[in-house]
Amino acid sequence: MKLDLKIINFFLLLISFAGGFYYHEYLFQEYYERAYSTEGIDCSTLNKTLDHISINYVDQEKIDIQKMTEGAISGMVNALEDPYTEYFNAEGTKSLQESITGQFEGIGLQVGVRDNQITAISPIKGTPAEKAGIKPKDIILFVDQKSTSEMSLDEAVNLIRGEKGTTVTLTISRDGIQKDIEITREVINVPTLDWEIIESQNGEKIAHLTLYHFSETIYQDFKKAAITILNSGAKGIILDLRSNPGGLVNQAINIAGWFLERGDIVMLEKDKNGKETQFSANGPSNFSSYPTIVLIDEGSASASEILAGALKDNKETLMIGQKSFGKGTVQKIIDLGEGSSLKITIAKWLTPKGNVIDKEGITPDIEVEITLEDYENGKDSQLEKALEEIEKLIK
């Protein structure tokens, strides 16, 4: 069961690393020559500072030029005040690469920054974070008694993730109540999707298709499930994107091609100059005639918001649940050499009708909240509402 929650479709931070996570937004690129000139930029103060530290600092054995250089780079990047633009040293870059494969060690929690606080976006199904009861929108106040108030997202991630078998204690705030949750880290295998055939009250077969994360392998898994659904006798589809933090955008575009007509716009990408690029569906459109309802919540972000927005704008597909997270910027990874990398925001995503996703999210047509009582009783009121509504669409 998935409940709802600035993601940083960041590492699937599955903490280990969402939402993204990394995903398409974070595909690695070859290092390239600078497209701008540094002429007129005065770096003398930086060099003077380094010289004075080297000459005058009392604890000379503590001087680590590499660490200081990385700190200077991080400070420059952080001055942009964009939580999606980050510098990664060699260790961080390695973790980033591992997250693309969908397997790593951690607790399985997607985290981001909301209202300047480290916040849970969504726990991954079956992971220690979910089993420990972490929920979307939980504010993470402390990690092993270290305050997160002045931490960057990267710093928080590095503290939360770790080797399997070790423990981490998160001090969270939920509805104003503070509590400690101890979690044992494990190897995290990120699932791509699940599906089942549900019988509606009218006896109709409905395919409930849940997409957890747009990883490298999801499209292959989706095609296998789709073929089975096509042969199942299902009369409608409930596409469940709840707690899906995003991932590879090209995978979301590929999947959109099953629900949209060939040539339909899936998303718009606006760059720094305001130029818009269209990304269109490319078939096979097998589900385009199926009555479809989409489930979203506050843990739906990034690529999942693109897919939901594409169906909403092109087909007026009914959205049920809660307003999505609102992560609508594009990042790419630049190799800086010696193992380090820069993740930098280069564009913004818009829905086919030009609606902004970032910080706005996708608003459901029918808002349904899963209450704490529902959660404790295993009641999925959002799915129940979707089953009720899809019956009205089946002819």
Sequence and secondary structure as in RCSB ss.txt:
>XXXX:A:sequence
MKLDLKIINFFLLLISFAGGFYYHEYLFQEYYERAYSTEGIDCSTLNKTLDHISINYVDQEKIDIQKMTEGAISG
MVNALEDPYTEYFNAEGTKSLQESITGQFEGIGLQVGVRDNQITAISPIKGTPAEKAGIKPKDIILFVDQKSTSE
MSLDEAVNLIRGEKGTTVTLTISRDGIQKDIEITREVINVPTLDWEIIESQNGEKIAHLTLYHFSETIYQDFKKA
AITILNSGAKGIILDLRSNPGGLVNQAINIAGWFLERGDIVMLEKDKNGKETQFSANGPSNFSSYPTIVLIDEGS
ASASEILAGALKDNKETLMIGQKSFGKGTVQKIIDLGEGSSLKITIAKWLTPKGNVIDKEGITPDIEVEITLEDY
ENGKDSQLEKALEEIEKLIK
>XXXX:A:secstr
      B   S TBTT       GGG EE     SS  TT   HHHHHHHHHHHHH S GGG  HHHHHHHHHHH
HHHTT  TT EEE HHHHHHHHHHHHTEEEE  EEEEEETTEEEEEEE TTSHHHHTT  TT EEEEETTEE TT
  HHHHHHHH   TT EEEEEEEETTEEEEEEEE EEEE   EEEEEEE TTS EEEEEEE  B TTHHHHHHHH
HHHHHTTT  EEEEE TT   B HHHHHHHHHHHS TT EEEEEEETT  EEEEE  S  TTTTS EEEEE TT 
 THHHHHHHHHHHHH  EEEES      EEEEEEEEETTEEEEEEEEEEE TT  B TTT    SEE    HHHH
HTT  HHHHHHHHHHHHH  
